[in-house]
Amino acid sequence: MSNAFPFLALLAGYLIGSLSFAVIVSKAMRLQDPRTYGSRNPGATNVLRSGSKAAAIATLLLDALKGWAPVVVVSWLGPRTGAGATALEWAPALAGLGAFVGHLWPLYFRFQGGKGVATAAGVLIGLNPLLGLATLATWVIIVAFFRYSSLASLAAAAFAPFYQALIWDVGPQTAVILLMSLLLVWRHAANISRLLAGTEGRLGKKGRQVPAPRRASRH
């Protein structure tokens, strides 16, 4: 088990990350599947379009939790497996990467995942709480000045690996954070196009109305 521990951590993280809480919470609260309205993105922002703030908050917290939990559990479990130093160094980072990839391409939901912002935040907090706070501060600052959630997410993704490398150290965590950042930017390709075209919606500003999703049938 010790030699396979990093691989098992990656696999476990992926299986946990594949829990699409936007879909699960919406179904539990009898809301329409978020993949069928708005941006069709199974994430907290799109769930908010259902009109249920409680569902959106629950989705946000659970998506972050599924990024944080595998990292923390693997970090705690690692020394008890007899794994070597290199395996112990890589395993938590790979668990976080697995959770993030699981959110993007969830095994249980036809590989139709979200953009991964909340899950990535949970992974960062699990790997390095100070890094997570620094990255969150970057997001808040960009939102405060420009009112674009997507731009804030892109800026946070761009700065996270540099924070880790310049303030802390270069190692497995830096490699995984860089890969997550690249994937997150790629998942925001449509947002980048809208930002360049000046058509991206700002936070707190009403744009074109999206038809309100209906409540799921009780039958």
N, C-alpha and C positions, 0 to 999 in steps of 0.2 A: 504493500500500500504506500510505503514512504516514497518510492520512486515515481509512482503514478499520482501522487497527491496533487501536484499542480493541474494535471489533466482532469482529475476528478473535481477539483475546485472550479475549473472552467465549465465543466458539464453541469455541475450543480447550480452554478450561477445562471447559466443559460436556461435551465428548466424553471428556476424561480422567476427570472426575468421575463419568461414567456407568459406569465400571468398578466393578461391585459386588463388592468383594473378599470380602465375607462369603460370597457364592455361589461365587465363583471358588476361594477357599481351601478351602471345604467340599468342592467337587467334586474338587479336586486331592488332598485327603486322604481321599477316599472317605467323606465324611460326608453325612448327609441335608441337603437344601436347607433353609437356616434360615428360609425363608418358609413352611415346612410344619409347624413345631412351635413350642412356647413362645409368645412374643409375636408370632411370624411377622415380626419386624423383622429385616431383613438388616443386622445390626450385630454388633459384637464381644461385647456382653453376651449376646445371644441365642445366638451361636455357642458361648459358654461352656457353655450348657446341653447341648451335645452331649457334654460330658465331656472335651473336648480343650482344655486350656489353651493348647497350642501354636497351635492354629487360631485361638483367640480373640486371642492376642497378635499373631499375624501379621495378622489382620484389622484390629486396632486400629492397628498401625503403618502398614499399607498405606493405610488410609483417611485417616490423617493425612498421609501422604506425598503422596497425590493432591490434597490441598488446598494443601500447601506448594509442590510442584514447579511448577505453572503460574505462581504468583506470582513465584517466583524466576527462572524462565526468561524470563518476559515482562519483568521488571525488567532483566535482563541484555541481552535482545535489543532492547528499546525504543530506546535511543540509537543503535543501528546501523541503524534503519529510516528515519531522517530525519523521524520524526513530530514534530509540534509539542509545545510544553511542556504544553498541556492534555491532549493525547492520552497523553503519557508519564505524566502524573499519574493519569489514569483507568485506563489499561490494566492495571496489575498488580491493582488492586482489582477490576476487572471479570473478570479471569482467575480470581481467587479466588471471586468470586460465581458464575461459571459452574461451577466445580468443586463448589461447595456445592449448587447447584441440580441438577447432574447426579447427585449422591449421593441427593438427595431423590426425583428423577424420572429414573432412569437410562434412557437411550435403548435400551440393549441388553438390558434386563431387564424389558420390559413396563411400564416406568415405576413399578415397585414398589421403592421405595427405603427407606432408613433415616431416622433422625432427624437425622443430620448432626453430632453432637457432635465426633467425632474429626476429621472433615474440616474443620469450622469452626476447631478448634484449630490444625490445620495451616495454614489460611489466615491466621490471626492471627499465627502465628510467622513466616510468610513476609512479611507486610506490616510487622510491627513486633515483633521478638523480645521486647522488654521488655513490650509489651502482652500477648503470648502468655503470658509467665511470670506476669504479674500476674493474668491471667484464670485460669490454671491454679492459682495460689495460692488464689484465691477458691474454686475448685471443691474443693480439698483441705481448706480450712478448714471449709466447709459439711459435707462428708462426715464430717470428724473429729468435729464437734459433733452432727450429726443423723442420720448413717448412711443418708441417702437420696441415691442417685446422681442421681435425676431432679431433686430439689430443688437439688442442687449445680449441675447443668447449667443449670437455669433461672436461678439466681442469677448464675452466670458470664455467661450470655447477657445478663442485665439490666445488669450492671456494665460489660461490655466497651465499649459505645459511649461510656459516660460517662468511663471511663478515657482512651479515645482523645481525646475532646473536651477534657477538663479538664487532662490532663497533657501531651498533645502538641498536636494542632491539629484544627481542624474543616475537613474537605475531603472529597474523594472517598472516602478510606478510611473516614471516619466514617459517611458515607451508606451505604456498602456493609455495614459492620459492623452498623449499626442494622437494615438490611433482613434480614441473616442472623439477627440476634437475634430479630426478630419471627417469622420463619419457623420458627426453632428452637422458640420458645415455642408456636407453633401446632401443631407436630408433637408436642408433649408434652401435648396437650389431655387425652388419656386419663389420663396420669400426674397431671395437675393435679386431675382429678376424684377419683382415688384418694387423693391427698394430702389433699384436703378431707374425704373420707369416712373417712380414717384407715385405709385398706386397702392403701396402697402398701407394697411389701416393702422392708425395710431391708437394707443390705449386711451380709453375714455372718450373717443370720438365715434359717433354713430356714422357708419357708412351705409352701403347698400344692405338692405334688410335681407336676412337669410330666413326662409320659411321656418317657422317654429316647428320643431320635431314633435310628433304626436306621442302620447303615452302608449307604451306597449299594451297590447291586449291582455286581458286577464285570462283569456281562454287559450 
